[in-house]
Amino acid sequence: MFTLFLRALILYVVMIVTMRGLGKRQLGQFQPYEFAMTILLADLISTPMGSVSTPLLYGILPFMALFTVHSLITLLSLKSDKVRAIVSGKPSVIISRGVINEGELKRLCLSLADLLEGLRGAGVLDPSEVGTAVVEANGKLSVFPESSKRGPTTGELGVKTEYEGLPLPLIMDGRAQPNNLKQAGVDEAWLTALLARRGLRAEEVYLACLDTQGRLSLQTAAGERMRLNALAPGKVGW
């Protein structure tokens, strides 16, 4: 029993290390060769995990072989557009200037029902409002509305906007985040003093995020929400 437990633990760790080595895209959108390899990995791990008679090395070595092949294909794809087109395919324009390309849909084995479903998934109810739609190499549908159907941008309206970057979570589940505090150029003492002016302690805050305009948005454990002007915008450095 302990042997089964130990073998499963070892294979689990090998699987995590391998998947981490394949890159974050493996956790989201697959290219065709990545999808095929992931299925093979799942099949390879099942036999040595459940059968004590199968040497553990028989499960680990194929992992290493597939990892090597994947790394080689990925490297070649980065270096050569031709190789990338062969192993991953190319994006396909299925709607251009508002016109659906029936021939391209048939080539991709997509029906109109599939197209309409994809458009709804992209937040578009009326296909006549679509200017361009592209099926990416990983199968994702990218949809762009006609220029007359989209909202105006701030640039088109002549409105000056400020830099917007990624907000930094300074408190998560009642715990201060030292790395994010350091990145924001502040410390825990500054945060404690800021919260104290509102009668709060870090332990009472469920989530607090500092945006690039110097505003601290927080929600308490009791569900109360508030926004504080924490830093002058000119002091924001990330």
Backbone as CSV, one residue per row, in Angstrom:
resi,resn,N_x,N_y,N_z,CA_x,CA_y,CA_z,C_x,C_y,C_z
1,MET,0.830,-1.205,0.000,0.000,0.000,0.000,0.873,1.266,0.000
2,PHE,1.918,1.244,0.862,2.815,2.396,0.920,3.554,2.577,-0.402
3,THR,3.886,1.437,-1.056,4.594,1.512,-2.337,3.730,2.213,-3.385
4,LEU,2.439,1.877,-3.436,1.521,2.530,-4.369,1.440,4.028,-4.091
5,PHE,1.358,4.354,-2.805,1.283,5.763,-2.420,2.542,6.505,-2.857
6,LEU,3.712,5.911,-2.610,4.980,6.557,-2.948,5.150,6.696,-4.452
7,ARG,4.764,5.663,-5.211,4.876,5.731,-6.673,3.964,6.826,-7.240
8,ALA,2.742,6.883,-6.706,1.814,7.919,-7.173,2.350,9.305,-6.849
9,LEU,2.956,9.462,-5.679,3.506,10.758,-5.282,4.656,11.164,-6.197
10,ILE,5.542,10.213,-6.494,6.684,10.510,-7.377,6.210,10.897,-8.768
11,LEU,5.263,10.133,-9.323,4.756,10.427,-10.666,4.002,11.755,-10.698
12,TYR,3.312,12.051,-9.603,2.593,13.328,-9.515,3.581,14.496,-9.566
13,VAL,4.669,14.375,-8.822,5.691,15.427,-8.818,6.329,15.552,-10.203
14,VAL,6.622,14.414,-10.836,7.206,14.443,-12.192,6.257,15.112,-13.165
15,MET,4.959,14.816,-13.040,3.958,15.414,-13.929,3.913,16.927,-13.746
16,ILE,3.941,17.397,-12.494,3.899,18.840,-12.238,5.130,19.521,-12.814
17,VAL,6.310,18.930,-12.571,7.558,19.514,-13.075,7.542,19.569,-14.600
18,THR,7.051,18.495,-15.222,7.002,18.456,-16.686,6.053,19.511,-17.239
19,MET,4.853,19.607,-16.668,3.887,20.580,-17.151,4.377,22.008,-16.935
20,ARG,5.055,22.253,-15.813,5.617,23.579,-15.572,6.694,23.894,-16.604
21,GLY,7.457,22.885,-16.958,8.513,23.094,-17.942,7.989,23.343,-19.338
22,LEU,6.762,22.912,-19.606,6.183,23.106,-20.932,5.692,24.524,-21.143
23,GLY,5.582,25.316,-20.092,5.144,26.708,-20.254,3.708,26.890,-19.813
24,LYS,3.359,28.136,-19.524,2.028,28.441,-18.993,0.930,28.233,-20.014
25,ARG,1.266,28.268,-21.293,0.216,28.086,-22.292,-0.418,26.713,-22.174
26,GLN,0.348,25.738,-21.652,-0.204,24.405,-21.466,-1.388,24.418,-20.512
27,LEU,-1.459,25.410,-19.647,-2.544,25.472,-18.672,-3.757,26.194,-19.228
28,GLY,-3.651,26.740,-20.428,-4.763,27.495,-20.997,-5.135,26.996,-22.370
29,GLN,-4.578,27.610,-23.394,-4.963,27.302,-24.761,-3.883,26.451,-25.420
30,PHE,-4.297,25.312,-25.957,-3.356,24.375,-26.549,-3.157,24.643,-28.033
31,GLN,-1.925,24.455,-28.492,-1.679,24.255,-29.905,-1.921,22.773,-30.185
32,PRO,-2.176,22.379,-31.451,-2.490,20.974,-31.725,-1.457,19.983,-31.208
33,TYR,-0.164,20.275,-31.410,0.859,19.326,-30.976,0.938,19.267,-29.450
34,GLU,0.609,20.357,-28.786,0.603,20.369,-27.326,-0.570,19.555,-26.778
35,PHE,-1.708,19.661,-27.445,-2.884,18.906,-27.021,-2.626,17.403,-27.143
36,ALA,-2.004,17.002,-28.277,-1.703,15.584,-28.483,-0.731,15.079,-27.425
37,MET,0.265,15.891,-27.100,1.251,15.477,-26.125,0.657,15.373,-24.719
38,THR,-0.252,16.272,-24.383,-0.877,16.239,-23.065,-1.708,14.972,-22.882
39,ILE,-2.395,14.556,-23.940,-3.160,13.305,-23.879,-2.213,12.123,-23.656
40,LEU,-1.076,12.132,-24.364,-0.103,11.053,-24.194,0.459,11.019,-22.775
41,LEU,0.728,12.186,-22.205,1.244,12.236,-20.840,0.254,11.614,-19.854
42,ALA,-1.019,11.931,-20.033,-2.041,11.381,-19.141,-2.113,9.866,-19.259
43,ASP,-1.935,9.355,-20.475,-1.978,7.908,-20.682,-0.735,7.231,-20.101
44,LEU,0.414,7.878,-20.272,1.666,7.285,-19.795,1.703,7.164,-18.277
45,ILE,1.104,8.134,-17.588,1.216,8.137,-16.129,0.273,7.129,-15.475
46,SER,-0.769,6.708,-16.197,-1.781,5.853,-15.577,-1.267,4.449,-15.281
47,THR,-0.482,3.858,-16.191,-0.032,2.474,-16.014,0.940,2.312,-14.850
48,PRO,2.061,3.062,-14.826,2.973,2.875,-13.679,2.389,3.335,-12.352
49,MET,1.387,4.197,-12.375,0.797,4.656,-11.115,-0.056,3.566,-10.477
50,GLY,-0.726,2.769,-11.292,-1.646,1.763,-10.758,-1.100,0.364,-10.707
51,SER,0.039,0.128,-11.358,0.580,-1.234,-11.412,1.974,-1.262,-10.792
52,VAL,2.095,-1.982,-9.662,3.390,-2.093,-8.988,4.369,-2.914,-9.812
53,SER,3.861,-3.807,-10.653,4.739,-4.675,-11.444,5.451,-3.917,-12.558
54,THR,4.942,-2.719,-12.907,5.581,-1.909,-13.940,6.666,-1.055,-13.302
55,PRO,7.916,-1.192,-13.757,8.997,-0.375,-13.177,8.684,1.116,-13.295
56,LEU,8.988,1.839,-12.230,8.698,3.272,-12.194,9.429,4.013,-13.304
57,LEU,10.609,3.515,-13.649,11.404,4.166,-14.691,10.692,4.127,-16.036
58,TYR,9.823,3.096,-16.240,9.085,2.986,-17.483,8.074,4.131,-17.644
59,GLY,7.693,4.742,-16.547,6.795,5.884,-16.632,7.535,7.200,-16.744
60,ILE,8.708,7.281,-16.094,9.455,8.543,-16.079,10.196,8.783,-17.391
61,LEU,10.810,7.740,-17.954,11.587,7.919,-19.189,10.743,8.444,-20.359
62,PRO,9.516,7.893,-20.597,8.683,8.472,-21.662,8.342,9.937,-21.413
63,PHE,8.178,10.301,-20.147,7.944,11.707,-19.809,9.098,12.570,-20.309
64,MET,10.306,12.122,-19.987,11.485,12.894,-20.391,11.616,12.942,-21.912
65,ALA,11.262,11.839,-22.581,11.342,11.806,-24.048,10.363,12.800,-24.663
66,LEU,9.119,12.809,-24.168,8.127,13.736,-24.696,8.495,15.188,-24.385
67,PHE,9.055,15.407,-23.211,9.490,16.760,-22.854,10.584,17.239,-23.811
68,THR,11.509,16.335,-24.159,12.586,16.692,-25.087,12.035,17.000,-26.472
69,VAL,11.111,16.162,-26.941,10.515,16.392,-28.263,9.734,17.703,-28.282
70,HIS,8.963,17.943,-27.221,8.186,19.181,-27.148,9.099,20.401,-27.168
71,SER,10.190,20.342,-26.406,11.126,21.466,-26.356,11.737,21.717,-27.727
72,LEU,12.037,20.638,-28.446,12.616,20.779,-29.782,11.620,21.404,-30.750
73,ILE,10.371,20.924,-30.723,9.349,21.474,-31.615,9.089,22.940,-31.295
74,THR,9.037,23.261,-30.010,8.799,24.646,-29.610,9.929,25.543,-30.073
75,LEU,11.174,25.083,-29.927,12.329,25.867,-30.363,12.299,26.088,-31.874
76,LEU,11.992,25.029,-32.623,11.928,25.152,-34.080,10.785,26.075,-34.496
77,SER,9.675,26.029,-33.763,8.539,26.898,-34.078,8.885,28.366,-33.860
78,LEU,9.700,28.626,-32.845,10.109,30.002,-32.571,11.094,30.511,-33.620
79,LYS,11.876,29.585,-34.161,12.904,29.985,-35.131,12.389,30.023,-36.566
80,SER,11.380,29.220,-36.878,10.925,29.080,-38.268,9.407,29.220,-38.366
81,ASP,8.951,30.164,-39.191,7.513,30.327,-39.423,6.934,29.124,-40.163
82,LYS,7.733,28.500,-41.023,7.254,27.339,-41.769,6.965,26.165,-40.837
83,VAL,7.885,25.922,-39.915,7.671,24.832,-38.953,6.449,25.126,-38.093
84,ARG,6.306,26.372,-37.666,5.156,26.744,-36.839,3.851,26.526,-37.606
85,ALA,3.848,26.863,-38.892,2.640,26.675,-39.699,2.290,25.197,-39.833
86,ILE,3.330,24.334,-39.893,3.097,22.900,-40.052,2.534,22.289,-38.776
87,VAL,3.146,22.608,-37.635,2.752,21.948,-36.389,1.580,22.632,-35.688
88,SER,1.403,23.933,-35.935,0.345,24.667,-35.231,-0.769,25.151,-36.142
89,GLY,-0.512,25.235,-37.441,-1.497,25.771,-38.357,-1.432,27.297,-38.416
90,LYS,-2.325,27.889,-39.186,-2.368,29.336,-39.348,-3.757,29.868,-38.991
91,PRO,-3.825,31.130,-38.589,-5.141,31.738,-38.360,-5.952,31.775,-39.651
92,SER,-7.261,31.656,-39.528,-8.151,31.662,-40.691,-9.198,32.756,-40.521
93,VAL,-9.298,33.636,-41.506,-10.293,34.706,-41.485,-11.609,34.137,-42.001
94,ILE,-12.632,34.092,-41.136,-13.910,33.511,-41.554,-14.976,34.589,-41.794
95,ILE,-14.726,35.799,-41.302,-15.585,36.939,-41.628,-14.680,38.112,-41.974
96,SER,-14.866,38.677,-43.142,-14.062,39.805,-43.587,-14.982,40.879,-44.144
97,ARG,-14.844,42.101,-43.627,-15.693,43.234,-44.044,-17.175,42.892,-43.886
98,GLY,-17.488,42.098,-42.849,-18.870,41.749,-42.555,-19.420,40.580,-43.348
99,VAL,-18.626,40.004,-44.269,-19.091,38.905,-45.120,-18.530,37.584,-44.609
100,ILE,-19.417,36.607,-44.385,-18.987,35.293,-43.915,-18.377,34.515,-45.068
101,ASN,-17.189,33.949,-44.827,-16.490,33.157,-45.835,-16.942,31.701,-45.718
102,GLU,-17.896,31.314,-46.555,-18.469,29.973,-46.472,-17.432,28.907,-46.766
103,GLY,-16.565,29.165,-47.748,-15.548,28.188,-48.104,-14.580,27.918,-46.967
104,GLU,-14.199,28.958,-46.247,-13.269,28.793,-45.129,-13.937,28.044,-43.980
105,LEU,-15.228,28.281,-43.762,-15.955,27.531,-42.739,-15.964,26.044,-43.052
106,LYS,-16.204,25.708,-44.316,-16.220,24.298,-44.711,-14.845,23.679,-44.558
107,ARG,-13.794,24.431,-44.903,-12.436,23.905,-44.777,-12.099,23.603,-43.328
108,LEU,-12.626,24.409,-42.418,-12.377,24.214,-40.992,-13.379,23.271,-40.336
109,CYS,-14.311,22.737,-41.151,-15.355,21.837,-40.641,-16.212,22.522,-39.582
110,LEU,-16.536,23.794,-39.818,-17.402,24.555,-38.930,-18.723,24.834,-39.625
111,SER,-19.815,24.721,-38.885,-21.120,25.053,-39.429,-21.486,26.472,-39.033
112,LEU,-22.565,26.986,-39.625,-23.040,28.307,-39.233,-23.449,28.321,-37.762
113,ALA,-23.991,27.192,-37.288,-24.373,27.101,-35.882,-23.140,27.241,-34.981
114,ASP,-22.027,26.621,-35.401,-20.783,26.744,-34.640,-20.308,28.192,-34.624
115,LEU,-20.415,28.852,-35.782,-19.988,30.244,-35.871,-20.826,31.141,-34.966
116,LEU,-22.147,30.968,-35.020,-23.036,31.789,-34.189,-22.777,31.546,-32.707
117,GLU,-22.503,30.296,-32.348,-22.192,29.978,-30.957,-20.905,30.678,-30.527
118,GLY,-19.907,30.666,-31.403,-18.649,31.334,-31.098,-18.814,32.834,-30.966
119,LEU,-19.654,33.423,-31.810,-19.903,34.864,-31.732,-20.592,35.223,-30.425
120,ARG,-21.561,34.396,-30.019,-22.229,34.652,-28.744,-21.247,34.543,-27.578
121,GLY,-20.314,33.577,-27.694,-19.297,33.432,-26.661,-18.391,34.644,-26.577
122,ALA,-18.256,35.367,-27.704,-17.446,36.583,-27.738,-18.259,37.819,-27.392
123,GLY,-19.546,37.622,-27.022,-20.383,38.741,-26.614,-21.099,39.442,-27.753
124,VAL,-21.191,38.782,-28.918,-21.865,39.380,-30.075,-23.133,38.586,-30.372
125,LEU,-24.282,39.244,-30.334,-25.550,38.574,-30.602,-25.915,38.618,-32.080
126,ASP,-25.604,39.720,-32.751,-25.988,39.917,-34.143,-24.765,39.799,-35.041
127,PRO,-24.690,38.748,-35.878,-23.514,38.567,-36.746,-23.331,39.702,-37.751
128,SER,-24.402,40.453,-38.035,-24.272,41.564,-38.981,-23.442,42.711,-38.413
129,GLU,-23.190,42.687,-37.098,-22.384,43.731,-36.466,-20.897,43.410,-36.472
130,VAL,-20.533,42.227,-36.983,-19.135,41.794,-36.987,-18.438,42.287,-38.251
131,GLY,-17.294,42.936,-38.077,-16.504,43.361,-39.227,-15.519,42.291,-39.630
132,THR,-14.828,41.702,-38.645,-13.815,40.682,-38.903,-13.882,39.624,-37.807
133,ALA,-13.747,38.368,-38.195,-13.664,37.265,-37.242,-12.574,36.312,-37.705
134,VAL,-11.738,35.892,-36.767,-10.592,35.049,-37.098,-10.577,33.834,-36.182
135,VAL,-10.439,32.656,-36.780,-10.201,31.445,-35.995,-8.691,31.308,-35.843
136,GLU,-8.203,31.453,-34.619,-6.765,31.403,-34.379,-6.249,29.979,-34.501
137,ALA,-4.926,29.843,-34.507,-4.315,28.527,-34.680,-4.690,27.574,-33.550
138,ASN,-4.971,28.107,-32.358,-5.342,27.249,-31.232,-6.841,26.985,-31.160
139,GLY,-7.608,27.465,-32.159,-9.043,27.216,-32.213,-9.897,28.302,-31.605
140,LYS,-9.285,29.298,-30.974,-10.048,30.391,-30.371,-10.595,31.307,-31.451
141,LEU,-11.814,31.807,-31.237,-12.436,32.727,-32.184,-12.242,34.162,-31.699
142,SER,-11.533,34.962,-32.503,-11.339,36.381,-32.200,-12.315,37.191,-33.046
143,VAL,-13.099,38.038,-32.392,-14.176,38.769,-33.066,-13.953,40.269,-32.908
144,PHE,-14.072,41.000,-34.026,-13.905,42.450,-34.012,-15.130,43.085,-34.678
145,PRO,-15.847,43.949,-33.970,-17.052,44.557,-34.540,-16.719,45.567,-35.625
146,GLU,-17.719,45.879,-36.430,-17.552,46.941,-37.407,-17.268,48.255,-36.684
147,SER,-16.495,49.103,-37.330,-16.114,50.365,-36.693,-17.337,51.207,-36.316
148,SER,-18.415,51.072,-37.110,-19.617,51.863,-36.821,-20.430,51.274,-35.666
149,LYS,-20.092,50.049,-35.239,-20.854,49.383,-34.185,-20.144,49.371,-32.836
150,ARG,-18.888,49.797,-32.806,-18.166,49.800,-31.534,-18.211,51.182,-30.895
151,GLY,-17.997,51.223,-29.610,-17.989,52.494,-28.897,-16.745,53.303,-29.231
152,PRO,-16.831,54.622,-29.180,-15.660,55.459,-29.464,-14.612,55.320,-28.368
153,THR,-13.354,55.430,-28.752,-12.274,55.376,-27.778,-12.018,56.766,-27.206
154,THR,-11.301,56.817,-26.089,-10.976,58.115,-25.498,-10.099,58.938,-26.432
155,GLY,-9.268,58.251,-27.222,-8.433,58.973,-28.179,-9.264,59.647,-29.256
156,GLU,-10.295,58.938,-29.720,-11.168,59.511,-30.739,-11.993,60.668,-30.190
157,LEU,-12.287,60.605,-28.890,-13.057,61.684,-28.267,-12.169,62.847,-27.822
158,GLY,-10.865,62.661,-27.926,-9.948,63.714,-27.517,-9.815,63.848,-26.015
159,VAL,-10.122,62.761,-25.289,-10.034,62.787,-23.834,-8.657,62.287,-23.404
160,LYS,-7.973,63.084,-22.595,-6.655,62.703,-22.119,-6.794,61.722,-20.965
161,THR,-6.116,60.608,-21.067,-6.178,59.595,-20.018,-4.805,59.414,-19.385
162,GLU,-4.802,58.880,-18.166,-3.561,58.625,-17.457,-3.179,57.162,-17.588
163,TYR,-1.942,56.878,-17.233,-1.433,55.511,-17.313,-2.238,54.580,-16.399
164,GLU,-2.607,53.430,-16.929,-3.300,52.420,-16.145,-2.499,51.127,-16.195
165,GLY,-1.965,50.742,-15.066,-1.229,49.490,-14.986,-1.960,48.495,-14.116
166,LEU,-1.259,47.455,-13.761,-1.863,46.376,-12.972,-1.931,46.774,-11.497
167,PRO,-3.128,46.775,-10.878,-3.221,47.069,-9.449,-2.454,46.030,-8.622
168,LEU,-1.846,46.495,-7.544,-1.083,45.608,-6.672,-1.908,45.227,-5.451
169,PRO,-2.152,43.950,-5.219,-2.835,43.544,-3.975,-1.881,43.721,-2.795
170,LEU,-2.201,44.648,-1.882,-1.358,44.881,-0.708,-1.796,44.029,0.481
171,ILE,-3.084,43.670,0.487,-3.606,42.781,1.531,-4.480,41.732,0.855
172,MET,-4.267,40.485,1.211,-5.098,39.397,0.698,-5.486,38.509,1.874
173,ASP,-6.796,38.394,2.084,-7.331,37.548,3.154,-6.718,37.906,4.502
174,GLY,-6.606,39.214,4.779,-6.131,39.671,6.077,-4.633,39.672,6.263
175,ARG,-3.875,39.336,5.221,-2.422,39.278,5.330,-1.774,40.259,4.366
176,ALA,-0.845,41.079,4.871,-0.108,42.017,4.020,0.811,41.242,3.087
177,GLN,1.031,41.790,1.899,1.867,41.150,0.894,3.198,41.914,0.779
178,PRO,4.256,41.442,1.433,5.522,42.184,1.494,6.113,42.512,0.126
179,ASN,6.082,41.571,-0.812,6.679,41.817,-2.128,5.962,42.934,-2.868
180,ASN,4.622,42.956,-2.786,3.856,44.001,-3.456,4.038,45.352,-2.771
181,LEU,4.161,45.354,-1.455,4.438,46.599,-0.732,5.778,47.182,-1.185
182,LYS,6.766,46.308,-1.324,8.086,46.760,-1.760,8.029,47.314,-3.181
183,GLN,7.268,46.625,-4.060,7.150,47.089,-5.447,6.455,48.446,-5.521
184,ALA,5.520,48.695,-4.608,4.805,49.967,-4.595,5.620,51.076,-3.930
185,GLY,6.742,50.712,-3.318,7.588,51.707,-2.681,7.104,52.135,-1.308
186,VAL,6.331,51.268,-0.651,5.829,51.568,0.691,6.179,50.383,1.602
187,ASP,5.852,50.531,2.884,6.124,49.436,3.810,4.870,49.130,4.634
188,GLU,4.995,48.129,5.476,3.835,47.681,6.247,3.408,48.721,7.276
189,ALA,4.387,49.481,7.779,4.056,50.527,8.752,3.186,51.604,8.106
190,TRP,3.512,51.954,6.861,2.703,52.938,6.118,1.286,52.422,5.928
191,LEU,1.169,51.152,5.579,-0.148,50.554,5.355,-0.952,50.504,6.659
192,THR,-0.289,50.145,7.745,-0.968,50.070,9.050,-1.505,51.438,9.453
193,ALA,-0.675,52.479,9.246,-1.103,53.839,9.607,-2.267,54.296,8.739
194,LEU,-2.225,53.950,7.455,-3.302,54.339,6.543,-4.623,53.704,6.957
195,LEU,-4.581,52.430,7.299,-5.796,51.729,7.712,-6.291,52.233,9.071
196,ALA,-5.347,52.573,9.941,-5.728,53.024,11.288,-6.556,54.304,11.234
197,ARG,-6.308,55.144,10.216,-7.083,56.380,10.100,-8.545,56.088,9.793
198,ARG,-8.822,54.909,9.297,-10.200,54.474,9.059,-10.675,53.488,10.117
199,GLY,-9.887,53.343,11.171,-10.277,52.434,12.249,-10.189,50.975,11.866
200,LEU,-9.273,50.641,10.962,-9.144,49.268,10.486,-7.764,48.700,10.798
201,ARG,-7.716,47.378,10.873,-6.458,46.646,10.960,-6.363,45.726,9.742
202,ALA,-5.155,45.348,9.392,-4.954,44.501,8.206,-5.745,43.203,8.319
203,GLU,-5.862,42.674,9.534,-6.580,41.406,9.742,-8.064,41.531,9.425
204,GLU,-8.587,42.751,9.420,-10.016,42.980,9.154,-10.292,43.230,7.678
205,VAL,-9.240,43.274,6.867,-9.389,43.571,5.440,-9.288,42.283,4.640
206,TYR,-10.296,42.032,3.827,-10.295,40.825,2.995,-9.389,41.008,1.779
207,LEU,-9.508,42.164,1.111,-8.680,42.450,-0.051,-8.468,43.949,-0.164
208,ALA,-7.220,44.357,-0.424,-6.902,45.771,-0.649,-5.916,45.859,-1.812
209,CYS,-6.282,46.642,-2.840,-5.447,46.781,-4.026,-5.109,48.244,-4.256
210,LEU,-3.845,48.504,-4.562,-3.373,49.851,-4.861,-3.222,49.993,-6.365
211,ASP,-3.980,50.931,-6.975,-3.878,51.098,-8.424,-2.775,52.093,-8.774
212,THR,-2.545,52.266,-10.066,-1.447,53.111,-10.523,-1.784,54.598,-10.447
213,GLN,-2.967,54.927,-9.966,-3.314,56.321,-9.701,-3.152,56.659,-8.220
214,GLY,-2.649,55.688,-7.448,-2.423,55.926,-6.037,-3.639,55.718,-5.167
215,ARG,-4.691,55.090,-5.700,-5.907,54.849,-4.933,-5.899,53.424,-4.376
216,LEU,-6.283,53.310,-3.113,-6.364,52.009,-2.473,-7.829,51.601,-2.361
217,SER,-8.204,50.557,-3.098,-9.567,50.026,-3.038,-9.552,48.804,-2.142
218,LEU,-10.444,48.769,-1.170,-10.432,47.648,-0.233,-11.839,47.172,0.095
219,GLN,-11.888,45.916,0.506,-13.127,45.310,1.009,-12.808,44.655,2.336
220,THR,-13.594,44.965,3.328,-13.369,44.382,4.643,-13.958,42.977,4.711
221,ALA,-13.604,42.267,5.756,-14.135,40.920,5.953,-15.642,40.943,6.133
222,ALA,-16.176,42.083,6.576,-17.621,42.215,6.776,-18.349,42.595,5.490
223,GLY,-17.600,42.807,4.399,-18.221,43.129,3.123,-18.293,44.609,2.821
224,GLU,-17.768,45.460,3.688,-17.781,46.905,3.446,-16.702,47.265,2.436
225,ARG,-17.049,48.132,1.500,-16.107,48.543,0.467,-15.803,50.024,0.615
226,MET,-14.550,50.401,0.341,-14.167,51.813,0.385,-12.953,52.037,-0.507
227,ARG,-12.730,53.297,-0.863,-11.583,53.677,-1.687,-10.882,54.847,-1.023
228,LEU,-9.558,54.728,-0.856,-8.774,55.746,-0.175,-7.740,56.324,-1.136
229,ASN,-7.500,57.607,-1.058,-6.398,58.226,-1.790,-5.139,58.007,-0.985
230,ALA,-4.344,57.027,-1.396,-3.203,56.571,-0.595,-1.908,57.261,-0.983
231,LEU,-1.681,57.407,-2.291,-0.422,57.964,-2.793,-0.739,59.026,-3.846
232,ALA,0.147,59.989,-3.962,0.037,60.959,-5.065,0.386,60.228,-6.361
233,PRO,-0.364,60.455,-7.460,-0.097,59.743,-8.714,1.351,59.837,-9.169
234,GLY,1.995,60.954,-8.891,3.376,61.105,-9.335,4.345,60.195,-8.620
235,LYS,3.928,59.621,-7.453,4.799,58.751,-6.685,4.630,57.285,-7.051
236,VAL,3.707,57.014,-7.954,3.472,55.637,-8.365,4.536,55.237,-9.366
237,GLY,5.222,54.131,-9.096,6.375,53.801,-9.933,6.353,52.443,-10.595
238,TRP,5.221,51.762,-10.633,5.230,50.440,-11.298,4.378,50.467,-12.540
